């Protein structure tokens, strides 16, 4: 099925460990995004990529890095995980023009202990 | 103050009731989105609006650009409509980034 695929779905890390969240879309979308969702708060943008080869910081980029590997794939890396990064992470993509909607991945539930 | 405010935060209703969820925003927008998040966590895009009204099945979304307000209506509500409904906007400058409301948790009791 066409859509946005995120892996893993669940992850537990120890403080200081690193990991990469993977995201791939097969809809030929130009723009890709990483959001985090915390209780009582709306989803917040971590990083986005408006097109292949470009990445920009969002609202809460500290502690994260991203790579737009190609048009399909956009990964999010936590270099040294902290308990404050415990959250649910969503990848999303859009065509990149204002008339079109978004497609979301199914989310990654990350716990940092 | 958040750019996107939703009300109510929680809503419980009996099956069959007409449901209204409200969204107000404070900046110029290019589009407003209504999203649905089920308990399993996945997020599904329901509507994207830049003016007027859209209808899909029992769901209706309206927007008033002058008043910076949108509503999501559910007619003949059903327990399977129980979910968190999220309003989000894309501003009318910059790129396609979404700014989200905190969501409305809807519970429909049989």
Interface residues (C-beta under 8 A of the other chain):
Chain A: X31 X33 X35 X40 X41 X42 X43 X44 X45 X48 X50 X58 X88 X90 X92 X94 X96 X97 X98 X99 X100 X101 X102 X103 X104 X106 X107 X109
Chain B: X2 X4 X30 X31 X33 X35 X41 X42 X43 X44 X45 X48 X50 X86 X88 X90 X95 X96 X97 X98 X99 X100 X101 X102 X103
